[in-house]
Amino acid sequence: MVSTELNTVLRRNASNSAVAARAVQKEVRRGVATVRIPNATREKMIAPMSGFASAAIEITALWPAEYAKTALQLNKDNKDFRILAHIKERGFGIYRGLAPLLIGAPIQGLLRFSTLDYFNRTLADPATGRISLASGLLAGIGAGILESLLVVTPMETVKTQLIHANKGLVEGTKFIVQTQGISGMYKGCGATIAKSASNQALRFVIFNTYKNFMLENPSEQKLTAGQALVGGMLAGALGALGNTPIDTIKSRCQGLDAHRYRNMWHCGVTMVKEEGPLSLYKGLVPRLARTLPGQGIIFCSYEVISSSLRNVMLDDA
């Protein structure tokens, strides 16, 4: 409720925002007035909040598999390299590369799901609520480009070189800046954009198609936790199969041997010539081991968290 006194002050000082603001603050302190954020605004906050939290949960739970994937891709010249023995030898040292992802991954999740939510709401069929394929495609490409430039490229470069050089976050970041300059943080930017855009486009298109299949009105109805888990795992598996070559090239373009390659095309051609076509799929098994449960966790967490936030944050119509 807003007091008669406040209404009078606001009418008399409509052109004086400072006086009006002080009046509102006074009423809030007295407990008379409550400033409420509109439902529509609060609804737009749910996707970024849910994406942020779900990404943090996923990367923390599945870091060992991410480490194994990157280590296999980087140890291309060591035919005796065994990932399980390597992890046993390193012990908790494998978590040295987690810090940049634990900082960047939640922001990445925020950008991804905010973009997906925007395109899903904008392009959904107004009559049936069904989500178009174009929505997932545009959301994936848009989120992939945005996250690559703002978050993923520096985050992935630091992570890859921390694993390659076996250094901690502060020490490794200083090493990169001192030896390569700030531009060293953006090694493989083109490859990262290609990887992220294709990856997210595949995942979002597959997950949106799955939602259309499972729900009559995807804009109004929500998947159960179990349904979201299965849909996320399906999107993760098919997405990994489709763009692992780009992911492998990206890791090479960001590793300590990146100077060998002029660009991502030259990197891919060199790998095929020197190591054979299957070299492009190095790290596929640990990547699947990570993306199957990982995307299951992130999509499941997103659906559960967004539903809970919707119940808490939105007023009943």
HELIX and SHEET records of a PDB file:
HELIX    1   1 THR A    4  ARG A   12  1                                   9    
HELIX    2   2 SER A   17  ARG A   30  1                                  14    
HELIX    3   3 ASN A   39  ALA A   61  1                                  23    
HELIX    4   4 TRP A   63  LEU A   74  1                                  12    
HELIX    5   5 ILE A   83  ARG A   90  1                                   8    
HELIX    6   6 GLY A   91  GLY A   97  5                                   7    
HELIX    7   7 LEU A   98  LEU A  123  1                                  26    
HELIX    8   8 LEU A  133  GLU A  147  1                                  15    
HELIX    9   9 SER A  148  VAL A  152  3                                   5    
HELIX   10  10 THR A  153  ALA A  165  1                                  13    
HELIX   11  11 LEU A  169  GLN A  180  1                                  12    
HELIX   12  12 ILE A  182  TYR A  186  5                                   5    
HELIX   13  13 CYS A  189  MET A  214  1                                  26    
HELIX   14  14 ALA A  225  GLN A  254  1                                  30    
HELIX   15  15 ALA A  258  ARG A  260  5                                   3    
HELIX   16  16 MET A  264  GLU A  275  1                                  12    
HELIX   17  17 PRO A  277  TYR A  281  5                                   5    
HELIX   18  18 LEU A  284  MET A  313  1                                  30    
END                                                                             
